Amino acid sequence: MPLQLDSTVNYGVHKRALTTSDQERADKNGYNTYVVQGLPVGPIGNPGATSITAAQRPADGPWLFFVTVNPTTGETRFATTPAEHEVNVKLFQQWCQANPGKC
């Protein structure tokens, strides 16, 4: 399945934001993980020690999806099914509606 990371989309279109548009997600560049299968053509950032350790020793679990539902606190929710993920996406969208101009 495609990774579909908004962070890589934003990197590819030279934008810094929490969300992406349909047009940006359709842009054909090597960093757009909505249109490119697998990993992007290169890194988009320099990970810190905590991120490297987490990649080397990931938490045990069946998760396929994640979304930060509250960018202010960093609260992130994980899901195993598309339906569960959609519930979490709605929480993020509610946060965006309650925080105009931040998404």
N, CA, C and O atoms as CSV, one atom per row, in Angstrom:
chain,resi,resn,atom,element,x,y,z
A,1,MET,N,N,0.846,-1.184,0.000
A,1,MET,CA,C,0.000,0.000,0.000
A,1,MET,C,C,0.887,1.241,0.000
A,1,MET,O,O,1.984,1.213,0.556
A,2,PRO,N,N,0.430,2.316,-0.609
A,2,PRO,CA,C,1.229,3.547,-0.590
A,2,PRO,C,C,1.314,4.110,0.828
A,2,PRO,O,O,0.383,3.948,1.616
A,3,LEU,N,N,2.422,4.766,1.153
A,3,LEU,CA,C,2.605,5.313,2.493
A,3,LEU,C,C,1.659,6.477,2.781
A,3,LEU,O,O,1.180,6.611,3.907
A,4,GLN,N,N,1.384,7.314,1.795
A,4,GLN,CA,C,0.461,8.453,1.910
A,4,GLN,C,C,0.780,9.345,3.112
A,4,GLN,O,O,-0.060,9.553,3.987
A,5,LEU,N,N,2.003,9.865,3.137
A,5,LEU,CA,C,2.427,10.771,4.205
A,5,LEU,C,C,2.353,12.217,3.720
A,5,LEU,O,O,3.001,12.583,2.739
A,6,ASP,N,N,1.569,13.030,4.407
A,6,ASP,CA,C,1.469,14.440,4.022
A,6,ASP,C,C,2.804,15.154,4.168
A,6,ASP,O,O,3.076,16.107,3.437
A,7,SER,N,N,3.639,14.709,5.099
A,7,SER,CA,C,4.944,15.348,5.284
A,7,SER,C,C,5.807,15.221,4.025
A,7,SER,O,O,6.509,16.165,3.660
A,8,THR,N,N,5.762,14.068,3.362
A,8,THR,CA,C,6.556,13.918,2.140
A,8,THR,C,C,5.947,14.718,0.993
A,8,THR,O,O,6.668,15.266,0.159
A,9,VAL,N,N,4.624,14.783,0.955
A,9,VAL,CA,C,3.949,15.603,-0.067
A,9,VAL,C,C,4.380,17.058,0.085
A,9,VAL,O,O,4.772,17.703,-0.888
A,10,ASN,N,N,4.304,17.567,1.305
A,10,ASN,CA,C,4.691,18.959,1.549
A,10,ASN,C,C,6.146,19.208,1.180
A,10,ASN,O,O,6.466,20.255,0.617
A,11,TYR,N,N,7.028,18.272,1.484
A,11,TYR,CA,C,8.436,18.425,1.128
A,11,TYR,C,C,8.593,18.523,-0.384
A,11,TYR,O,O,9.338,19.366,-0.883
A,12,GLY,N,N,7.894,17.665,-1.107
A,12,GLY,CA,C,7.999,17.640,-2.564
A,12,GLY,C,C,7.462,18.889,-3.248
A,12,GLY,O,O,7.930,19.253,-4.327
A,13,VAL,N,N,6.483,19.549,-2.633
A,13,VAL,CA,C,5.916,20.773,-3.232
A,13,VAL,C,C,6.445,22.036,-2.536
A,13,VAL,O,O,5.939,23.137,-2.753
A,14,HIS,N,N,7.472,21.852,-1.698
A,14,HIS,CA,C,8.151,22.977,-1.029
A,14,HIS,C,C,7.199,23.807,-0.176
A,14,HIS,O,O,7.133,25.030,-0.294
A,15,LYS,N,N,6.459,23.105,0.688
A,15,LYS,CA,C,5.484,23.753,1.559
A,15,LYS,C,C,5.648,23.201,2.970
A,15,LYS,O,O,5.981,22.029,3.149
A,16,ARG,N,N,5.418,24.036,3.957
A,16,ARG,CA,C,5.466,23.575,5.348
A,16,ARG,C,C,4.082,23.792,5.946
A,16,ARG,O,O,3.682,24.927,6.203
A,17,ALA,N,N,3.348,22.693,6.170
A,17,ALA,CA,C,1.978,22.785,6.677
A,17,ALA,C,C,1.579,21.438,7.283
A,17,ALA,O,O,2.274,20.436,7.111
A,18,LEU,N,N,0.465,21.432,7.983
A,18,LEU,CA,C,-0.042,20.188,8.567
A,18,LEU,C,C,-0.837,19.364,7.570
A,18,LEU,O,O,-0.895,18.139,7.677
A,19,THR,N,N,-1.445,20.025,6.609
A,19,THR,CA,C,-2.334,19.338,5.680
A,19,THR,C,C,-1.875,19.551,4.244
A,19,THR,O,O,-0.979,20.351,3.975
A,20,THR,N,N,-2.505,18.824,3.331
A,20,THR,CA,C,-2.215,18.946,1.901
A,20,THR,C,C,-3.525,19.041,1.127
A,20,THR,O,O,-4.585,18.654,1.619
A,21,SER,N,N,-3.431,19.556,-0.072
A,21,SER,CA,C,-4.610,19.661,-0.933
A,21,SER,C,C,-4.654,18.479,-1.905
A,21,SER,O,O,-3.670,17.755,-2.060
A,22,ASP,N,N,-5.795,18.293,-2.552
A,22,ASP,CA,C,-5.912,17.253,-3.577
A,22,ASP,C,C,-4.874,17.476,-4.676
A,22,ASP,O,O,-4.257,16.524,-5.153
A,23,GLN,N,N,-4.686,18.721,-5.070
A,23,GLN,CA,C,-3.721,19.050,-6.131
A,23,GLN,C,C,-2.295,18.683,-5.699
A,23,GLN,O,O,-1.530,18.133,-6.491
A,24,GLU,N,N,-1.943,18.982,-4.458
A,24,GLU,CA,C,-0.602,18.644,-3.963
A,24,GLU,C,C,-0.411,17.133,-3.882
A,24,GLU,O,O,0.660,16.623,-4.211
A,25,ARG,N,N,-1.443,16.416,-3.447
A,25,ARG,CA,C,-1.343,14.958,-3.347
A,25,ARG,C,C,-1.296,14.293,-4.721
A,25,ARG,O,O,-0.916,13.126,-4.820
A,26,ALA,N,N,-1.671,15.001,-5.771
A,26,ALA,CA,C,-1.609,14.469,-7.131
A,26,ALA,C,C,-0.307,14.852,-7.838
A,26,ALA,O,O,-0.015,14.324,-8.911
A,27,ASP,N,N,0.477,15.761,-7.255
A,27,ASP,CA,C,1.718,16.231,-7.875
A,27,ASP,C,C,2.683,15.065,-8.058
A,27,ASP,O,O,2.937,14.298,-7.130
A,28,LYS,N,N,3.210,14.948,-9.263
A,28,LYS,CA,C,4.114,13.838,-9.558
A,28,LYS,C,C,5.551,14.262,-9.299
A,28,LYS,O,O,6.225,14.802,-10.176
A,29,ASN,N,N,6.010,14.006,-8.072
A,29,ASN,CA,C,7.409,14.226,-7.736
A,29,ASN,C,C,7.876,13.035,-6.910
A,29,ASN,O,O,7.056,12.301,-6.359
A,30,GLY,N,N,9.157,12.843,-6.824
A,30,GLY,CA,C,9.715,11.661,-6.180
A,30,GLY,C,C,9.476,11.548,-4.691
A,30,GLY,O,O,9.737,10.502,-4.097
A,31,TYR,N,N,8.978,12.626,-4.074
A,31,TYR,CA,C,8.720,12.598,-2.630
A,31,TYR,C,C,7.249,12.343,-2.306
A,31,TYR,O,O,6.906,12.119,-1.145
A,32,ASN,N,N,6.385,12.373,-3.304
A,32,ASN,CA,C,4.951,12.245,-3.072
A,32,ASN,C,C,4.567,10.786,-2.858
A,32,ASN,O,O,4.427,10.026,-3.816
A,33,THR,N,N,4.401,10.403,-1.603
A,33,THR,CA,C,4.099,9.009,-1.281
A,33,THR,C,C,2.629,8.657,-1.482
A,33,THR,O,O,2.194,7.567,-1.111
A,34,TYR,N,N,1.866,9.571,-2.065
A,34,TYR,CA,C,0.516,9.230,-2.532
A,34,TYR,C,C,0.590,8.669,-3.945
A,34,TYR,O,O,-0.255,7.860,-4.329
A,35,VAL,N,N,1.595,9.086,-4.733
A,35,VAL,CA,C,1.706,8.618,-6.118
A,35,VAL,C,C,2.905,7.697,-6.330
A,35,VAL,O,O,2.916,6.929,-7.292
A,36,VAL,N,N,3.915,7.752,-5.458
A,36,VAL,CA,C,5.095,6.896,-5.557
A,36,VAL,C,C,4.918,5.718,-4.614
A,36,VAL,O,O,4.619,5.901,-3.434
A,37,GLN,N,N,5.100,4.528,-5.125
A,37,GLN,CA,C,5.022,3.340,-4.277
A,37,GLN,C,C,6.322,3.205,-3.485
A,37,GLN,O,O,7.405,3.425,-4.029
A,38,GLY,N,N,6.221,2.850,-2.220
A,38,GLY,CA,C,7.399,2.647,-1.397
A,38,GLY,C,C,7.949,3.950,-0.852
A,38,GLY,O,O,7.230,4.938,-0.705
A,39,LEU,N,N,9.227,3.930,-0.561
A,39,LEU,CA,C,9.886,5.086,0.045
A,39,LEU,C,C,10.119,6.201,-0.969
A,39,LEU,O,O,10.251,5.930,-2.163
A,40,PRO,N,N,10.172,7.447,-0.513
A,40,PRO,CA,C,10.492,8.548,-1.420
A,40,PRO,C,C,11.933,8.446,-1.908
A,40,PRO,O,O,12.701,7.614,-1.427
A,41,VAL,N,N,12.291,9.295,-2.863
A,41,VAL,CA,C,13.610,9.220,-3.495
A,41,VAL,C,C,14.757,9.557,-2.558
A,41,VAL,O,O,15.907,9.247,-2.865
A,42,GLY,N,N,14.477,10.178,-1.434
A,42,GLY,CA,C,15.525,10.529,-0.488
A,42,GLY,C,C,14.925,10.994,0.816
A,42,GLY,O,O,13.705,11.108,0.935
A,43,PRO,N,N,15.770,11.266,1.798
A,43,PRO,CA,C,15.262,11.705,3.093
A,43,PRO,C,C,14.666,13.108,3.029
A,43,PRO,O,O,15.016,13.906,2.159
A,44,ILE,N,N,13.761,13.397,3.965
A,44,ILE,CA,C,13.173,14.738,4.034
A,44,ILE,C,C,13.592,15.453,5.307
A,44,ILE,O,O,13.214,16.604,5.526
A,45,GLY,N,N,14.359,14.790,6.136
A,45,GLY,CA,C,14.807,15.413,7.377
A,45,GLY,C,C,15.920,14.604,8.006
A,45,GLY,O,O,16.267,13.520,7.537
A,46,ASN,N,N,16.462,15.138,9.056
A,46,ASN,CA,C,17.535,14.483,9.784
A,46,ASN,C,C,16.967,13.987,11.110
A,46,ASN,O,O,16.695,14.795,11.997
A,47,PRO,N,N,16.780,12.669,11.266
A,47,PRO,CA,C,16.152,12.163,12.484
A,47,PRO,C,C,17.061,12.311,13.695
A,47,PRO,O,O,18.285,12.254,13.571
A,48,GLY,N,N,16.464,12.501,14.857
A,48,GLY,CA,C,17.207,12.553,16.101
A,48,GLY,C,C,17.431,11.163,16.665
A,48,GLY,O,O,16.955,10.171,16.113
A,49,ALA,N,N,18.155,11.101,17.763
A,49,ALA,CA,C,18.498,9.815,18.382
A,49,ALA,C,C,17.260,9.023,18.782
A,49,ALA,O,O,17.231,7.802,18.627
A,50,THR,N,N,16.235,9.706,19.298
A,50,THR,CA,C,15.016,9.007,19.722
A,50,THR,C,C,14.334,8.344,18.533
A,50,THR,O,O,13.862,7.212,18.641
A,51,SER,N,N,14.278,9.040,17.399
A,51,SER,CA,C,13.655,8.468,16.196
A,51,SER,C,C,14.441,7.275,15.672
A,51,SER,O,O,13.854,6.279,15.249
A,52,ILE,N,N,15.753,7.371,15.698
A,52,ILE,CA,C,16.580,6.258,15.223
A,52,ILE,C,C,16.394,5.043,16.121
A,52,ILE,O,O,16.261,3.923,15.627
A,53,THR,N,N,16.382,5.252,17.436
A,53,THR,CA,C,16.165,4.151,18.378
A,53,THR,C,C,14.790,3.523,18.168
A,53,THR,O,O,14.656,2.300,18.204
A,54,ALA,N,N,13.772,4.347,17.950
A,54,ALA,CA,C,12.418,3.830,17.720
A,54,ALA,C,C,12.357,3.001,16.442
A,54,ALA,O,O,11.646,1.997,16.389
A,55,ALA,N,N,13.091,3.408,15.420
A,55,ALA,CA,C,13.112,2.644,14.171
A,55,ALA,C,C,13.847,1.319,14.347
A,55,ALA,O,O,13.480,0.312,13.741
A,56,GLN,N,N,14.878,1.328,15.173
A,56,GLN,CA,C,15.635,0.093,15.412
A,56,GLN,C,C,14.869,-0.887,16.301
A,56,GLN,O,O,14.983,-2.102,16.146
A,57,ARG,N,N,14.090,-0.342,17.230
A,57,ARG,CA,C,13.339,-1.178,18.170
A,57,ARG,C,C,11.895,-0.687,18.247
A,57,ARG,O,O,11.489,-0.103,19.251
A,58,PRO,N,N,11.124,-0.922,17.192
A,58,PRO,CA,C,9.742,-0.424,17.193
A,58,PRO,C,C,8.887,-1.120,18.251
A,58,PRO,O,O,9.150,-2.256,18.644
A,59,ALA,N,N,7.871,-0.410,18.692
A,59,ALA,CA,C,6.913,-1.001,19.636
A,59,ALA,C,C,6.220,-2.171,18.951
A,59,ALA,O,O,5.969,-2.139,17.746
A,60,ASP,N,N,5.919,-3.188,19.720
A,60,ASP,CA,C,5.245,-4.362,19.184
A,60,ASP,C,C,3.762,-4.056,19.015
A,60,ASP,O,O,3.104,-3.653,19.975
A,61,GLY,N,N,3.230,-4.239,17.820
A,61,GLY,CA,C,1.819,-3.993,17.584
A,61,GLY,C,C,1.453,-4.125,16.121
A,61,GLY,O,O,2.337,-4.180,15.266
A,62,PRO,N,N,0.164,-4.176,15.818
A,62,PRO,CA,C,-0.306,-4.423,14.460
A,62,PRO,C,C,-0.635,-3.160,13.652
A,62,PRO,O,O,-1.232,-3.272,12.582
A,63,TRP,N,N,-0.269,-1.977,14.123
A,63,TRP,CA,C,-0.730,-0.731,13.525
A,63,TRP,C,C,-0.252,-0.536,12.089
A,63,TRP,O,O,0.885,-0.863,11.749
A,64,LEU,N,N,-1.137,0.001,11.258
A,64,LEU,CA,C,-0.797,0.375,9.884
A,64,LEU,C,C,-0.967,1.870,9.656
A,64,LEU,O,O,-0.377,2.423,8.728
A,65,PHE,N,N,-1.756,2.524,10.479
A,65,PHE,CA,C,-2.122,3.924,10.270
A,65,PHE,C,C,-1.822,4.750,11.508
A,65,PHE,O,O,-1.879,4.252,12.632
A,66,PHE,N,N,-1.499,6.025,11.287
A,66,PHE,CA,C,-1.365,6.943,12.414
A,66,PHE,C,C,-1.719,8.350,11.965
A,66,PHE,O,O,-1.569,8.709,10.797
A,67,VAL,N,N,-2.190,9.131,12.915
A,67,VAL,CA,C,-2.461,10.546,12.652
A,67,VAL,C,C,-2.323,11.292,13.978
A,67,VAL,O,O,-2.785,10.827,15.020
A,68,THR,N,N,-1.677,12.456,13.916
A,68,THR,CA,C,-1.603,13.314,15.092
A,68,THR,C,C,-2.936,14.038,15.184
A,68,THR,O,O,-3.262,14.848,14.317
A,69,VAL,N,N,-3.703,13.756,16.216
A,69,VAL,CA,C,-5.051,14.318,16.345
A,69,VAL,C,C,-5.044,15.666,17.049
A,69,VAL,O,O,-6.021,16.410,16.969
A,70,ASN,N,N,-3.949,15.990,17.740
A,70,ASN,CA,C,-3.822,17.282,18.405
A,70,ASN,C,C,-2.384,17.765,18.243
A,70,ASN,O,O,-1.523,17.427,19.055
A,71,PRO,N,N,-2.117,18.554,17.201
A,71,PRO,CA,C,-0.754,19.031,16.966
A,71,PRO,C,C,-0.191,19.887,18.105
A,71,PRO,O,O,1.028,19.987,18.242
A,72,THR,N,N,-1.038,20.496,18.912
A,72,THR,CA,C,-0.552,21.304,20.033
A,72,THR,C,C,0.100,20.417,21.095
A,72,THR,O,O,1.178,20.734,21.598
A,73,THR,N,N,-0.551,19.315,21.428
A,73,THR,CA,C,-0.030,18.419,22.463
A,73,THR,C,C,0.810,17.291,21.886
A,73,THR,O,O,1.561,16.643,22.616
A,74,GLY,N,N,0.694,17.047,20.584
A,74,GLY,CA,C,1.398,15.941,19.951
A,74,GLY,C,C,0.675,14.617,20.067
A,74,GLY,O,O,1.215,13.580,19.682
A,75,GLU,N,N,-0.555,14.637,20.597
A,75,GLU,CA,C,-1.298,13.377,20.742
A,75,GLU,C,C,-1.486,12.725,19.378
A,75,GLU,O,O,-2.024,13.329,18.450
A,76,THR,N,N,-1.035,11.488,19.280
A,76,THR,CA,C,-1.102,10.732,18.037
A,76,THR,C,C,-1.878,9.454,18.295
A,76,THR,O,O,-1.681,8.788,19.311
A,77,ARG,N,N,-2.757,9.120,17.368
A,77,ARG,CA,C,-3.554,7.893,17.485
A,77,ARG,C,C,-3.135,6.925,16.391
A,77,ARG,O,O,-2.823,7.323,15.269
A,78,PHE,N,N,-3.135,5.643,16.744
A,78,PHE,CA,C,-2.748,4.574,15.828
A,78,PHE,C,C,-3.952,3.681,15.573
A,78,PHE,O,O,-4.824,3.548,16.432
A,79,ALA,N,N,-4.003,3.069,14.395
A,79,ALA,CA,C,-5.144,2.222,14.029
A,79,ALA,C,C,-4.661,1.036,13.190
A,79,ALA,O,O,-3.597,1.073,12.572
A,80,THR,N,N,-5.476,-0.006,13.194
A,80,THR,CA,C,-5.154,-1.192,12.399
A,80,THR,C,C,-6.034,-1.331,11.164
A,80,THR,O,O,-5.694,-2.079,10.248
A,81,THR,N,N,-7.158,-0.624,11.125
A,81,THR,CA,C,-8.058,-0.727,9.975
A,81,THR,C,C,-8.333,0.660,9.401
A,81,THR,O,O,-8.213,1.659,10.110
A,82,PRO,N,N,-8.700,0.729,8.127
A,82,PRO,CA,C,-9.064,2.023,7.553
A,82,PRO,C,C,-10.219,2.691,8.308
A,82,PRO,O,O,-10.230,3.912,8.458
A,83,ALA,N,N,-11.191,1.902,8.782
A,83,ALA,CA,C,-12.333,2.481,9.506
A,83,ALA,C,C,-11.886,3.136,10.810
A,83,ALA,O,O,-12.336,4.232,11.143
A,84,GLU,N,N,-11.004,2.467,11.546
A,84,GLU,CA,C,-10.469,3.059,12.782
A,84,GLU,C,C,-9.686,4.338,12.469
A,84,GLU,O,O,-9.784,5.333,13.187
A,85,HIS,N,N,-8.914,4.292,11.392
A,85,HIS,CA,C,-8.124,5.457,10.994
A,85,HIS,C,C,-9.033,6.638,10.656
A,85,HIS,O,O,-8.732,7.775,11.019
A,86,GLU,N,N,-10.127,6.377,9.974
A,86,GLU,CA,C,-11.057,7.460,9.617
A,86,GLU,C,C,-11.615,8.150,10.860
A,86,GLU,O,O,-11.795,9.368,10.865
A,87,VAL,N,N,-11.888,7.386,11.905
A,87,VAL,CA,C,-12.345,7.975,13.174
A,87,VAL,C,C,-11.283,8.936,13.696
A,87,VAL,O,O,-11.604,10.041,14.135
A,88,ASN,N,N,-10.023,8.519,13.648
A,88,ASN,CA,C,-8.934,9.368,14.119
A,88,ASN,C,C,-8.741,10.598,13.225
A,88,ASN,O,O,-8.456,11.687,13.723
A,89,VAL,N,N,-8.893,10.429,11.925
A,89,VAL,CA,C,-8.793,11.564,11.003
A,89,VAL,C,C,-9.868,12.596,11.328
A,89,VAL,O,O,-9.610,13.799,11.281
A,90,LYS,N,N,-11.056,12.136,11.652
A,90,LYS,CA,C,-12.142,13.058,12.025
A,90,LYS,C,C,-11.768,13.845,13.289
A,90,LYS,O,O,-12.110,15.023,13.403
A,91,LEU,N,N,-11.079,13.213,14.226
A,91,LEU,CA,C,-10.614,13.930,15.422
A,91,LEU,C,C,-9.635,15.038,15.034
A,91,LEU,O,O,-9.706,16.146,15.565
A,92,PHE,N,N,-8.725,14.739,14.108
A,92,PHE,CA,C,-7.793,15.762,13.629
A,92,PHE,C,C,-8.558,16.894,12.938
A,92,PHE,O,O,-8.261,18.068,13.158
A,93,GLN,N,N,-9.529,16.547,12.114
A,93,GLN,CA,C,-10.321,17.572,11.422
A,93,GLN,C,C,-11.084,18.444,12.417
A,93,GLN,O,O,-11.225,19.648,12.204
A,94,GLN,N,N,-11.572,17.848,13.494
A,94,GLN,CA,C,-12.240,18.634,14.541
A,94,GLN,C,C,-11.254,19.601,15.187
A,94,GLN,O,O,-11.600,20.747,15.471
A,95,TRP,N,N,-10.023,19.139,15.420
A,95,TRP,CA,C,-9.001,20.018,15.980
A,95,TRP,C,C,-8.751,21.193,15.028
A,95,TRP,O,O,-8.636,22.339,15.462
A,96,CYS,N,N,-8.670,20.898,13.745
A,96,CYS,CA,C,-8.436,21.956,12.751
A,96,CYS,C,C,-9.571,22.988,12.764
A,96,CYS,O,O,-9.323,24.191,12.679
A,97,GLN,N,N,-10.808,22.513,12.870
A,97,GLN,CA,C,-11.950,23.431,12.901
A,97,GLN,C,C,-11.938,24.278,14.162
A,97,GLN,O,O,-12.365,25.433,14.136
A,98,ALA,N,N,-11.453,23.719,15.265
A,98,ALA,CA,C,-11.407,24.452,16.529
A,98,ALA,C,C,-10.192,25.382,16.612
A,98,ALA,O,O,-10.106,26.216,17.514
A,99,ASN,N,N,-9.265,25.238,15.680
A,99,ASN,CA,C,-8.027,26.036,15.672
A,99,ASN,C,C,-7.823,26.648,14.297
A,99,ASN,O,O,-6.901,26.254,13.583
A,100,PRO,N,N,-8.673,27.617,13.904
A,100,PRO,CA,C,-8.574,28.206,12.567
A,100,PRO,C,C,-7.193,28.758,12.265
A,100,PRO,O,O,-6.539,29.362,13.115
A,101,GLY,N,N,-6.769,28.535,11.033
A,101,GLY,CA,C,-5.487,29.048,10.581
A,101,GLY,C,C,-4.284,28.186,10.931
A,101,GLY,O,O,-3.160,28.519,10.556
A,102,LYS,N,N,-4.500,27.078,11.646
A,102,LYS,CA,C,-3.380,26.213,12.044
A,102,LYS,C,C,-3.223,25.012,11.119
A,102,LYS,O,O,-2.192,24.340,11.148
A,103,CYS,N,N,-4.218,24.740,10.313
A,103,CYS,CA,C,-4.129,23.598,9.401
A,103,CYS,C,C,-3.942,24.095,8.014
A,103,CYS,O,O,-3.843,23.298,7.081
